[in-house]
Amino acid sequence: MQPIGPTDSRAVRARSALAALLCVVLPLSAACAPAIPLPGAWAAPESPPRVYRVAVMTLGGPVWDGWTEGFRDGMRDLGYVEGRDLVVEDVPADSEDVQTTLATIARLRLEGVDAIVSAVLPHHLSVVAAAAAPIPMVEPLLNTPNVGAPPITSYAHPGGNLTGIIAIDVAQHARRLQLLKQVAPAVTRVIVLTPWDRPDDLPGWREIADMARFLHVDVERVQPTGPDDIEPALEGAVERGADGLLQYQGNPFGDQAVRQRIGAFAAQYHLPAVYIDQGWPKLGALMAYNTNDAANYRRAATYVDRILKGANVQDLPIEQPTTFDFVVNLNTARNLGLTVPKDVLAQASQIIE
């Protein structure tokens, strides 16, 4: 290659001058057009993700904290991140005073929450759901008597603004009686201990009575008038020949002092007993059988996710529970002179030695 000489240098300078003149006369010519990125080489700034607000009603305490954490775990599993696209607010619910709950609902409506995970007594559910409308509500602890009555019209199409998961099925009471008879086959008369806030028309009583006839045992509903009537009411039943105990659900039996009184009575009179909450066997009771409520709260996240993505709450079917807790205290069984059959132990989710 020959080196560039003076003549060549003049030619280069001439071409550069001509290009500059073209940019002045024809600014959009190819000679001076700026480089334009190809499609996809740049993108507009991303808009921040929408932040959804979900209120989780709670009565507080370690048990409820575990349940609400189960809901949070479920939302995380579905890809939500608190503080990025989700805010979960724990809000207090008063199980006895519906006016307190309604005041909380009114505040949540003003604040514009996207969904409510509720914790409402069955007989308050209709009025609370009506007050919350049109905010979608998911109830992880539904009772079967709620289905078929306002605001829930059916399992497949609940209607209204409420759906959820069954936690207390009337058939579970019959199952507890069956387990009690399997573990303590000599039992012939069983106390159905009912809290003082339950109605006269007891949901599930027919199922309990049917199972009692099948097992050839008698059942007696015992309903103290309050905490101080627990021992007198139970003593009367024992005097009438009761030799076993089945707990019916109710918030008064969640009180620690009440539990201790019931547990102490059962121990004193050597009554084989089956309870609802798994906390009872940890305190020395024989056994407990119930829906795993924490699992229901985790499944509630699936409902909320679908609602946030546009699903109509009235078209989300009521689901049955799929996870149960069956806890057996073998030490208590030995103290009562009972041998828990192997096929029963095989069903236990937890065995306390």
N, C-alpha and C positions, 0 to 999 in steps of 0.2 A: 504494500500500500504506500502511495506517495504522500509525504507530509503536506499539510495544508499550507498553501502559500498565500501571498498577499491578495491575489485575485480571488481565491476561494473565500477568504475572510470577508472581502467586500460583498460577495454573493450572499453569505450567511446573514450579514447585517441588513442587506436589502430585503431578504425574505422576512426577517423579524419586524422591520418597519412596516412592510405590507400587511402582516398579520395584525399589528397594532391598529393600523388605519381601518381595517375591516371591522375590528371590535368597536370602533367609534361609530362607523357608518351603519354596520349591521350587528348590533350587540347580541342577537340571538343566533348568529351563525355558528356552525359547528366548530369553527376555529377558536372561538372564545367561550363557548357554552360551558358552564360549570359541570362537574361530574355529578350525575343524578343517580342515587342509589337504586338498585333494582328492587322491585316489590319484595317485601319480606326482609330487606336489609335493615329496616328500622321499624319501630312500633311506637304507638302513642303510649304515654305513661299509664300504667295500670291504675284503675280506680281502686280505692281501698275496699276490702270485702265488707259486705253488710254484716253488722253485728246484731245477732238475734238475742233477745232477752227472754229467759225462761224463769218463772217463779216456781220454787219447790216448797210446798207447805210442809211444815214439820212441827211436831210437839216437843222437839228437843230431847237431849239425853243421848247416851252412847248408842242405844239401839237405833234410834232414828238417824243419828249421824252416820251409822253404817249403811243404812238404807239409802240416804241421799248421796253418799259417796258411791254407792253402786250405780245410781243414775249418772253421776259424773263419769264414772268409768265407761258406762255404755256410750255416752256421747263422745268420749275420747276415742273409743274403738271405731266410731263412725266417722272419724276424721276432724271433729270439732276441737278447737283449741280455745280454752277460756282466756279472755283478754285479747284475742285476735278476731274471732268471728262469733263468739258466744259469751254471754254473761248469765251465770246461774245465781239467782238470789234466793237464799233460804229465808222464808217468811214464816212467822209464827202462826199457828192455828190453835184455837182453843176448842178442844173436843166437846166441851159441855156447853159453852156459851156461844151460840151460833151468831149472835150480834157482833162479837169480836171478829169472827171469821168474815162476816159480811163487810165489816169496816175495812178489813185487809183487802178483800176483793174490790171494793170501791177504789181504793188507792191504786191497785194494780191496773184497773181500767183506765184511770187518769194517766198513768205512766205509760200506757200502751205496750204492755208485755205481749209477746207473740204466742205464748202458751203457758198453761198452768199445770203442774203436776200436783194433784190435790191430795189432801188427807182429811177426809170429812166423814163424820159418823153417817151410817146408812140413812137414818131418818132425817138428816140435814141435807142430804145430797141434792135433792130436787130444788130446794130453795137457793142453795149456793150456786148450782149450775145456772139457774135462771138469772141470778144476779151477775154472774160472770159473762153471760152471753153478750157479744158473739165470740169472746175469747175461747179458743179450744181448750178443753180440760181433759187430762189423762189421769185416771184414778187407778193406781197400781194395786189397791186393796179393796176391790169390789166384793160385795156379798151377792150370792145368787138371788136373794129376794129382791135386789134392786133391778134385776133384769125382768122386763115385761111391765114395769111401772115407770111413770115419768121420772126422769127425762129419758130413760133407756127403753126403747120400744121392743128391741129384739137383739139377739146375739149377732146376727149377720149384719143388720143395719140399725145401729143404736139410735140414730136420729138426734136432733138437737146438737149441742156443742160438747157432748161428753162421751168418752169411750174409755176402755181400760182393760184390766186383767183381773180375773176372779182370784181372790185370796182366801175367802171364807166360803166354802161350799158346804151346804147343809149335810151332804153325804159324808163329810169328814168327821162329823160327830159320831156317826154310826161306825166309821172305821176305827175311831178311838175305842169305842166300846168293844169292838171285835178284838183289837190288840190286847185290851185289858183281860178279856176272857181267855185269850191264848196264853198269856203270861201267868195269870192267876185263875186256873180252871175251877177252883173251889168256890169262887165268888158266885153268890146267888141273888144279892140285892145291891144295886149300885145307886149311889147318890149322884144326881146330876146337879152339881153346884152352879147356881145361876146368879150373876151379879144383880144388885138391887136396881140397876137402871134398865133392865130388860123388860120388854112388854109381856103382857099375859099370853098373847099369842106368840109363842116362841118358835121362830124359824128353825127348822131342823128337828123339832120334837117328834114329828111323825116318823122320820127316818130312824131316830133313836129307838122309838117304841117298836118299830118293825124289826130292827136288828135284835132288840131285847127278846122279842118273841122267838126269833130264829135261834137265839143262843140259850133259850130257856132260863132267862134271868129276869128279875123284876127291876124296874127303875123308878126312882122317886125324885121328883124335882124339889130341890131345897133352895129357897131364895131368901137369904138374910135381908133384913130391912136396912142394914148398914154395917160398918166395920165392927161395931160392938156386939152385933147380933150373930157374928160368924160362929163362935163356939156354941152358944145355946141352940142355934138352928141345926148345927151338925150333930150335937149331942142327942137331940131329939130323934134324928134319923138313925143314929147308932142304936138307940134304945128300941127302935122299931125293927131292928135286925139288919141294918145296912152293913155290908162288909167290903165295899169297894167305893171308889170315888172317881167321877169323871167331871172335869172342869168345862163349863160352857164359857164362850168368849165374852169379854167385856172389859172396858177400860179400867173399872175399879180394881180388877185383879192384876193390873199392871203396877199398882202401888207396892213398893218394896215391903212396907210394914204389913200390908194385907197378905202378901205372899207368905211372909214368915209365920203369920198366925195360922193360915191354912195348912202350911207344911208341917208346923209343929203339931197341929191337931191330928193330921194323918199319921205322923210318926208315933204319937202317943197311943193311938188306938190301933196301930198296925194295919192301916188301911192301904191296900194296893191302890195306887192312884195314877191316872193318866191326865196330863195337862196339855195345853196348847203351845205355850212358849217354850223354846228349848232352854231358856234360862232356869226353868224349874228343876230339871235333873241336876244341873250344876249346883243347886242349893240343897240337893239331897233327895229330891223326889224320884219316884221310880222311873217314869218315862214321860215323853212328850212327843206329840205328832202334829205337824202343821205344815202349811205352805211355807216355802222359803221366801220370805218377804223381800229380802235383799235381791234375790234373783228376779222377782217381779219388778222391782225398781230399775234394775238394769235393762229389762225388756221394755220398760216404759220409754227408754231412750229411742227405741226403734219407732214407736208411735210419734214421738216429738219430731224426729228426723223427717218422717214422711209428711207431717203437718207443715214443717218449715219449708219443705220442697213443693208445697202446693196441694197436698191431699186434703180432701174434705173430711173433717173429723166424723161426720155422721155416717160415712161410708167405711170407716175402719172397724172391722168386727171386734166384738168382745172376745178375748182369748181365755182359755182355761189355764190353770197353773201347770207347770211341767216339772218343777223341782220341789221336793218335799224334804223336811227335816224330821227324822225319827231318831230320838236320842234315848238311850237306855243306860240307867245307872246300875251296874251289876253289883256294886257294893250294897246298895239299898235292897236289891232283889235278894241277896244272901241274908241280910238282916231280917227280911220278911219270910225267910224260909222258902223262897221261890227259885226255881231253875228255869231260866229263860230258854225256850226251845231254840235249837240251832237255826231252824228256818226263819224264825222271827229275828234273831240276831243278824242273819244275813241281809235283812232289809234295813238295818240301822245305818244311818248316815254318820252317827257318832256313838261310841261306846265309852262310858265312864267306868273305869275300874275302881 
